[in-house]
Amino acid sequence: METGSAEAGPSPETFAIGAEEVARLLEAARQVARNAWAPYSHFLVGAAVLDDDGRLFVGCNVEVASYRLTTCAEQAAVAAAVAAGARRIRAVAVVSPGRPECLPCGACRQTLAEFAGPGLPVVLEGPGDRPHLIRLEELLPRAFRLDPAAVPAPREAPAAPAPGLSRDTGGGAPR
């Protein structure tokens, strides 16, 4: 998560999300942030995502001693949505109690880009608990994207290497 001041963004009316949905997302993210497990950083984060069917999914960060294995709130919320069958995210809210405008980290931005278009409304809790909206494309311009249809199917590996040859390439590129 990053904290910092994103410049004042457009009002909810300029996004494809209404003020009631913004309030619902923020409240859900606030509530789930209370369940975050952050014994090392004490940086509690909650996220809520809204799918194309209007269903709401939440997630909170879960820290472990090996920081690299920590799960971010946004990724947890997206995983909950995907587990329930969602394939598109319509909006996301991210909240860290007492830290206005808690921005998703780079990995979370890329995860969100996988399930949403560049215009995804990212709802942050601004100063005074006022909503602040920003588009994903402002946080992650030129996101990395693959067209799943363009990805070739994996080739089958041979059952065994030819006599006298080893599969070990010494850490180099495959031959």
PyRosetta script that sets phi, psi and omega in degrees:
from pyrosetta import init, pose_from_sequence

init()
pose = pose_from_sequence("METGSAEAGPSPETFAIGAEEVARLLEAARQVARNAWAPYSHFLVGAAVLDDDGRLFVGCNVEVASYRLTTCAEQAAVAAAVAAGARRIRAVAVVSPGRPECLPCGACRQTLAEFAGPGLPVVLEGPGDRPHLIRLEELLPRAFRLDPAAVPAPREAPAAPAPGLSRDTGGGAPR")
pose.set_psi(1, 147.5)
pose.set_omega(1, 173.1)
pose.set_phi(2, -116.9)
pose.set_psi(2, 147.7)
pose.set_omega(2, 169.0)
pose.set_phi(3, -119.8)
pose.set_psi(3, 149.0)
pose.set_omega(3, -179.0)
pose.set_phi(4, 164.0)
pose.set_psi(4, 174.1)
pose.set_omega(4, -176.8)
pose.set_phi(5, -96.7)
pose.set_psi(5, 108.2)
pose.set_omega(5, 169.8)
pose.set_phi(6, -77.8)
pose.set_psi(6, 141.6)
pose.set_omega(6, -177.9)
pose.set_phi(7, -62.6)
pose.set_psi(7, 153.4)
pose.set_omega(7, -178.5)
pose.set_phi(8, -53.9)
pose.set_psi(8, 126.0)
pose.set_omega(8, -177.3)
pose.set_phi(9, -101.2)
pose.set_psi(9, -178.3)
pose.set_omega(9, -179.7)
pose.set_phi(10, -66.4)
pose.set_psi(10, 163.6)
pose.set_omega(10, 178.3)
pose.set_phi(11, -76.1)
pose.set_psi(11, 163.3)
pose.set_omega(11, -179.4)
pose.set_phi(12, -55.0)
pose.set_psi(12, -28.2)
pose.set_omega(12, -177.4)
pose.set_phi(13, -64.2)
pose.set_psi(13, -24.1)
pose.set_omega(13, -179.5)
pose.set_phi(14, -87.6)
pose.set_psi(14, -0.1)
pose.set_omega(14, 176.9)
pose.set_phi(15, -108.7)
pose.set_psi(15, 166.0)
pose.set_omega(15, 177.8)
pose.set_phi(16, -85.3)
pose.set_psi(16, 47.9)
pose.set_omega(16, -179.9)
pose.set_phi(17, -151.9)
pose.set_psi(17, 139.6)
pose.set_omega(17, -178.5)
pose.set_phi(18, -90.2)
pose.set_psi(18, 165.4)
pose.set_omega(18, -178.8)
pose.set_phi(19, -60.4)
pose.set_psi(19, -35.6)
pose.set_omega(19, 179.3)
pose.set_phi(20, -66.6)
pose.set_psi(20, -40.0)
pose.set_omega(20, 178.1)
pose.set_phi(21, -67.4)
pose.set_psi(21, -37.9)
pose.set_omega(21, 177.2)
pose.set_phi(22, -60.0)
pose.set_psi(22, -47.3)
pose.set_omega(22, 179.8)
pose.set_phi(23, -62.5)
pose.set_psi(23, -41.5)
pose.set_omega(23, 179.3)
pose.set_phi(24, -63.3)
pose.set_psi(24, -43.9)
pose.set_omega(24, 178.5)
pose.set_phi(25, -63.2)
pose.set_psi(25, -47.7)
pose.set_omega(25, -179.1)
pose.set_phi(26, -61.8)
pose.set_psi(26, -42.6)
pose.set_omega(26, -179.3)
pose.set_phi(27, -64.9)
pose.set_psi(27, -42.1)
pose.set_omega(27, 178.7)
pose.set_phi(28, -63.9)
pose.set_psi(28, -41.0)
pose.set_omega(28, 179.1)
pose.set_phi(29, -66.4)
pose.set_psi(29, -39.6)
pose.set_omega(29, 177.2)
pose.set_phi(30, -61.1)
pose.set_psi(30, -45.6)
pose.set_omega(30, -177.3)
pose.set_phi(31, -64.2)
pose.set_psi(31, -46.1)
pose.set_omega(31, -176.8)
pose.set_phi(32, -72.6)
pose.set_psi(32, -25.1)
pose.set_omega(32, 177.7)
pose.set_phi(33, -59.2)
pose.set_psi(33, -28.0)
pose.set_omega(33, 179.0)
pose.set_phi(34, -64.4)
pose.set_psi(34, -21.9)
pose.set_omega(34, -178.7)
pose.set_phi(35, -93.6)
pose.set_psi(35, -1.1)
pose.set_omega(35, -177.5)
pose.set_phi(36, -59.6)
pose.set_psi(36, 149.1)
pose.set_omega(36, 177.3)
pose.set_phi(37, -112.7)
pose.set_psi(37, 102.1)
pose.set_omega(37, -177.2)
pose.set_phi(38, -137.6)
pose.set_psi(38, 62.7)
pose.set_omega(38, -175.4)
pose.set_phi(39, -69.5)
pose.set_psi(39, -16.1)
pose.set_omega(39, -176.0)
pose.set_phi(40, -98.9)
pose.set_psi(40, -48.9)
pose.set_omega(40, -177.6)
pose.set_phi(41, -92.2)
pose.set_psi(41, -22.3)
pose.set_omega(41, -174.0)
pose.set_phi(42, 59.3)
pose.set_psi(42, 26.8)
pose.set_omega(42, -179.0)
pose.set_phi(43, -103.7)
pose.set_psi(43, 89.6)
pose.set_omega(43, -176.8)
pose.set_phi(44, -81.3)
pose.set_psi(44, 132.4)
pose.set_omega(44, 179.9)
pose.set_phi(45, -136.4)
pose.set_psi(45, 138.9)
pose.set_omega(45, 173.4)
pose.set_phi(46, -125.3)
pose.set_psi(46, 147.1)
pose.set_omega(46, 177.5)
pose.set_phi(47, -137.2)
pose.set_psi(47, 149.2)
pose.set_omega(47, 175.3)
pose.set_phi(48, -135.7)
pose.set_psi(48, 134.6)
pose.set_omega(48, 176.6)
pose.set_phi(49, -119.6)
pose.set_psi(49, 147.5)
pose.set_omega(49, 178.5)
pose.set_phi(50, -113.9)
pose.set_psi(50, 126.9)
pose.set_omega(50, 179.9)
pose.set_phi(51, -92.6)
pose.set_psi(51, 178.3)
pose.set_omega(51, -177.4)
pose.set_phi(52, -62.6)
pose.set_psi(52, -21.8)
pose.set_omega(52, 179.6)
pose.set_phi(53, -91.3)
pose.set_psi(53, 3.1)
pose.set_omega(53, 179.9)
pose.set_phi(54, 85.0)
pose.set_psi(54, 6.1)
pose.set_omega(54, 178.6)
pose.set_phi(55, -78.7)
pose.set_psi(55, 145.1)
pose.set_omega(55, -177.6)
pose.set_phi(56, -109.1)
pose.set_psi(56, 133.4)
pose.set_omega(56, 178.2)
pose.set_phi(57, -129.7)
pose.set_psi(57, 142.6)
pose.set_omega(57, -176.6)
pose.set_phi(58, -123.6)
pose.set_psi(58, 160.6)
pose.set_omega(58, 175.5)
pose.set_phi(59, -157.5)
pose.set_psi(59, 155.2)
pose.set_omega(59, 176.4)
pose.set_phi(60, -132.0)
pose.set_psi(60, 160.8)
pose.set_omega(60, 179.6)
pose.set_phi(61, -73.8)
pose.set_psi(61, 147.1)
pose.set_omega(61, 179.0)
pose.set_phi(62, -132.0)
pose.set_psi(62, 105.2)
pose.set_omega(62, 180.0)
pose.set_phi(63, -86.2)
pose.set_psi(63, 148.2)
pose.set_omega(63, 170.3)
pose.set_phi(64, -131.4)
pose.set_psi(64, 164.0)
pose.set_omega(64, -175.4)
pose.set_phi(65, -56.1)
pose.set_psi(65, -34.0)
pose.set_omega(65, 175.0)
pose.set_phi(66, -89.1)
pose.set_psi(66, 94.5)
pose.set_omega(66, -172.5)
pose.set_phi(67, -49.0)
pose.set_psi(67, -35.6)
pose.set_omega(67, -177.8)
pose.set_phi(68, -59.3)
pose.set_psi(68, -25.7)
pose.set_omega(68, -177.9)
pose.set_phi(69, -92.0)
pose.set_psi(69, 4.7)
pose.set_omega(69, 178.3)
pose.set_phi(70, -66.3)
pose.set_psi(70, 143.8)
pose.set_omega(70, 176.6)
pose.set_phi(71, -102.7)
pose.set_psi(71, 126.2)
pose.set_omega(71, 177.7)
pose.set_phi(72, -78.5)
pose.set_psi(72, 154.7)
pose.set_omega(72, -179.3)
pose.set_phi(73, -60.3)
pose.set_psi(73, -43.1)
pose.set_omega(73, -178.2)
pose.set_phi(74, -63.1)
pose.set_psi(74, -42.4)
pose.set_omega(74, 179.7)
pose.set_phi(75, -67.2)
pose.set_psi(75, -36.8)
pose.set_omega(75, 177.4)
pose.set_phi(76, -64.6)
pose.set_psi(76, -41.0)
pose.set_omega(76, 179.5)
pose.set_phi(77, -66.9)
pose.set_psi(77, -42.4)
pose.set_omega(77, 178.1)
pose.set_phi(78, -64.3)
pose.set_psi(78, -42.0)
pose.set_omega(78, 178.7)
pose.set_phi(79, -61.3)
pose.set_psi(79, -40.6)
pose.set_omega(79, 177.7)
pose.set_phi(80, -62.8)
pose.set_psi(80, -41.0)
pose.set_omega(80, 179.0)
pose.set_phi(81, -64.3)
pose.set_psi(81, -46.3)
pose.set_omega(81, -179.6)
pose.set_phi(82, -63.6)
pose.set_psi(82, -41.4)
pose.set_omega(82, 178.8)
pose.set_phi(83, -60.8)
pose.set_psi(83, -28.3)
pose.set_omega(83, 178.9)
pose.set_phi(84, -89.2)
pose.set_psi(84, 2.2)
pose.set_omega(84, 177.0)
pose.set_phi(85, 102.0)
pose.set_psi(85, -2.4)
pose.set_omega(85, 179.1)
pose.set_phi(86, -68.8)
pose.set_psi(86, 144.8)
pose.set_omega(86, 177.1)
pose.set_phi(87, -126.7)
pose.set_psi(87, -9.9)
pose.set_omega(87, 178.4)
pose.set_phi(88, -134.4)
pose.set_psi(88, 137.1)
pose.set_omega(88, 176.6)
pose.set_phi(89, -105.5)
pose.set_psi(89, 130.0)
pose.set_omega(89, -178.4)
pose.set_phi(90, -95.7)
pose.set_psi(90, -26.5)
pose.set_omega(90, 179.6)
pose.set_phi(91, -164.1)
pose.set_psi(91, 157.4)
pose.set_omega(91, 177.2)
pose.set_phi(92, -140.3)
pose.set_psi(92, 145.5)
pose.set_omega(92, 172.0)
pose.set_phi(93, -123.1)
pose.set_psi(93, 141.2)
pose.set_omega(93, 179.4)
pose.set_phi(94, -130.0)
pose.set_psi(94, 128.9)
pose.set_omega(94, -176.7)
pose.set_phi(95, -136.5)
pose.set_psi(95, 137.4)
pose.set_omega(95, 168.4)
pose.set_phi(96, -129.2)
pose.set_psi(96, 111.0)
pose.set_omega(96, -175.0)
pose.set_phi(97, -51.2)
pose.set_psi(97, 127.5)
pose.set_omega(97, 178.4)
pose.set_phi(98, 80.2)
pose.set_psi(98, 3.1)
pose.set_omega(98, -179.9)
pose.set_phi(99, -127.4)
pose.set_psi(99, 93.8)
pose.set_omega(99, -178.1)
pose.set_phi(100, -60.3)
pose.set_psi(100, 146.2)
pose.set_omega(100, 174.5)
pose.set_phi(101, 53.6)
pose.set_psi(101, 56.1)
pose.set_omega(101, 176.4)
pose.set_phi(102, -76.3)
pose.set_psi(102, 110.9)
pose.set_omega(102, -175.6)
pose.set_phi(103, -90.2)
pose.set_psi(103, 145.3)
pose.set_omega(103, 175.5)
pose.set_phi(104, -62.5)
pose.set_psi(104, 146.0)
pose.set_omega(104, 175.7)
pose.set_phi(105, -71.5)
pose.set_psi(105, 172.8)
pose.set_omega(105, -178.6)
pose.set_phi(106, -59.9)
pose.set_psi(106, -42.5)
pose.set_omega(106, 180.0)
pose.set_phi(107, -63.5)
pose.set_psi(107, -39.5)
pose.set_omega(107, 179.1)
pose.set_phi(108, -69.1)
pose.set_psi(108, -37.3)
pose.set_omega(108, 176.9)
pose.set_phi(109, -59.5)
pose.set_psi(109, -43.2)
pose.set_omega(109, 179.8)
pose.set_phi(110, -67.9)
pose.set_psi(110, -38.2)
pose.set_omega(110, 177.0)
pose.set_phi(111, -61.9)
pose.set_psi(111, -44.5)
pose.set_omega(111, 178.0)
pose.set_phi(112, -61.7)
pose.set_psi(112, -40.0)
pose.set_omega(112, -179.9)
pose.set_phi(113, -62.2)
pose.set_psi(113, -29.0)
pose.set_omega(113, 179.6)
pose.set_phi(114, -65.4)
pose.set_psi(114, -29.1)
pose.set_omega(114, -174.1)
pose.set_phi(115, -115.8)
pose.set_psi(115, 10.0)
pose.set_omega(115, -178.2)
pose.set_phi(116, -151.8)
pose.set_psi(116, 163.5)
pose.set_omega(116, 174.9)
pose.set_phi(117, -83.5)
pose.set_psi(117, 173.4)
pose.set_omega(117, -177.5)
pose.set_phi(118, -63.9)
pose.set_psi(118, -21.1)
pose.set_omega(118, 179.8)
pose.set_phi(119, -86.0)
pose.set_psi(119, 9.2)
pose.set_omega(119, -179.3)
pose.set_phi(120, -51.1)
pose.set_psi(120, 124.5)
pose.set_omega(120, 174.7)
pose.set_phi(121, -72.1)
pose.set_psi(121, 124.7)
pose.set_omega(121, 174.4)
pose.set_phi(122, -106.9)
pose.set_psi(122, 114.7)
pose.set_omega(122, -176.1)
pose.set_phi(123, -97.6)
pose.set_psi(123, 123.4)
pose.set_omega(123, 177.8)
pose.set_phi(124, -115.0)
pose.set_psi(124, 157.6)
pose.set_omega(124, 174.8)
pose.set_phi(125, -93.0)
pose.set_psi(125, 111.8)
pose.set_omega(125, -178.6)
pose.set_phi(126, -85.3)
pose.set_psi(126, -177.9)
pose.set_omega(126, 177.3)
pose.set_phi(127, -54.7)
pose.set_psi(127, 141.9)
pose.set_omega(127, -179.7)
pose.set_phi(128, 69.7)
pose.set_psi(128, 22.7)
pose.set_omega(128, 179.8)
pose.set_phi(129, 62.2)
pose.set_psi(129, 17.9)
pose.set_omega(129, 177.0)
pose.set_phi(130, -81.6)
pose.set_psi(130, 141.3)
pose.set_omega(130, 179.0)
pose.set_phi(131, -69.2)
pose.set_psi(131, 143.2)
pose.set_omega(131, 174.1)
pose.set_phi(132, -127.6)
pose.set_psi(132, 123.5)
pose.set_omega(132, -178.6)
pose.set_phi(133, -109.3)
pose.set_psi(133, 141.5)
pose.set_omega(133, 177.7)
pose.set_phi(134, -145.1)
pose.set_psi(134, 150.2)
pose.set_omega(134, 178.9)
pose.set_phi(135, -87.1)
pose.set_psi(135, 147.2)
pose.set_omega(135, 179.3)
pose.set_phi(136, -54.9)
pose.set_psi(136, -38.9)
pose.set_omega(136, -178.2)
pose.set_phi(137, -63.3)
pose.set_psi(137, -22.0)
pose.set_omega(137, 175.5)
pose.set_phi(138, -76.6)
pose.set_psi(138, -28.8)
pose.set_omega(138, 179.0)
pose.set_phi(139, -88.2)
pose.set_psi(139, -28.1)
pose.set_omega(139, -177.7)
pose.set_phi(140, -140.6)
pose.set_psi(140, 75.6)
pose.set_omega(140, 177.8)
pose.set_phi(141, -68.3)
pose.set_psi(141, 144.5)
pose.set_omega(141, 177.3)
pose.set_phi(142, 56.4)
pose.set_psi(142, 50.6)
pose.set_omega(142, 179.5)
pose.set_phi(143, -58.1)
pose.set_psi(143, 147.6)
pose.set_omega(143, 175.9)
pose.set_phi(144, -72.4)
pose.set_psi(144, 127.6)
pose.set_omega(144, 179.8)
pose.set_phi(145, -138.2)
pose.set_psi(145, 143.3)
pose.set_omega(145, 172.1)
pose.set_phi(146, -117.4)
pose.set_psi(146, 143.8)
pose.set_omega(146, 171.8)
pose.set_phi(147, -89.5)
pose.set_psi(147, 109.3)
pose.set_omega(147, -176.6)
pose.set_phi(148, -53.1)
pose.set_psi(148, -31.5)
pose.set_omega(148, -180.0)
pose.set_phi(149, -69.8)
pose.set_psi(149, -23.6)
pose.set_omega(149, -177.3)
pose.set_phi(150, -89.3)
pose.set_psi(150, -8.1)
pose.set_omega(150, -178.7)
pose.set_phi(151, -82.2)
pose.set_psi(151, 121.3)
pose.set_omega(151, -178.7)
pose.set_phi(152, -67.1)
pose.set_psi(152, 151.2)
pose.set_omega(152, 176.9)
pose.set_phi(153, -67.0)
pose.set_psi(153, 146.5)
pose.set_omega(153, 179.1)
pose.set_phi(154, -62.8)
pose.set_psi(154, 142.5)
pose.set_omega(154, 176.8)
pose.set_phi(155, -79.3)
pose.set_psi(155, 148.6)
pose.set_omega(155, 176.8)
pose.set_phi(156, -76.6)
pose.set_psi(156, 134.8)
pose.set_omega(156, 177.4)
pose.set_phi(157, -78.2)
pose.set_psi(157, 145.8)
pose.set_omega(157, 176.7)
pose.set_phi(158, -61.9)
pose.set_psi(158, 151.0)
pose.set_omega(158, -178.0)
pose.set_phi(159, -62.8)
pose.set_psi(159, -37.9)
pose.set_omega(159, -180.0)
pose.set_phi(160, -150.2)
pose.set_psi(160, 150.1)
pose.set_omega(160, 177.7)
pose.set_phi(161, -68.4)
pose.set_psi(161, 156.1)
pose.set_omega(161, 177.0)
pose.set_phi(162, -61.0)
pose.set_psi(162, 150.9)
pose.set_omega(162, -179.5)
pose.set_phi(163, -52.8)
pose.set_psi(163, 133.9)
pose.set_omega(163, 177.8)
pose.set_phi(164, 84.0)
pose.set_psi(164, -4.0)
pose.set_omega(164, 179.5)
pose.set_phi(165, -110.9)
pose.set_psi(165, 151.4)
pose.set_omega(165, 178.7)
pose.set_phi(166, -114.5)
pose.set_psi(166, 146.9)
pose.set_omega(166, 174.7)
pose.set_phi(167, -72.6)
pose.set_psi(167, -21.3)
pose.set_omega(167, -178.9)
pose.set_phi(168, -70.6)
pose.set_psi(168, 119.9)
pose.set_omega(168, 179.6)
pose.set_phi(169, -98.4)
pose.set_psi(169, 13.8)
pose.set_omega(169, 179.3)
pose.set_phi(170, 69.7)
pose.set_psi(170, 24.3)
pose.set_omega(170, 177.9)
pose.set_phi(171, 85.2)
pose.set_psi(171, -2.4)
pose.set_omega(171, -179.6)
pose.set_phi(172, -85.3)
pose.set_psi(172, -171.2)
pose.set_omega(172, 180.0)
pose.set_phi(173, -70.5)
pose.set_psi(173, 150.5)
pose.set_omega(173, 177.3)
pose.set_phi(174, -58.5)
pose.set_psi(174, 146.9)
pose.set_omega(174, -179.2)
pose.set_phi(175, -91.6)
pose.dump_pdb("model.pdb")
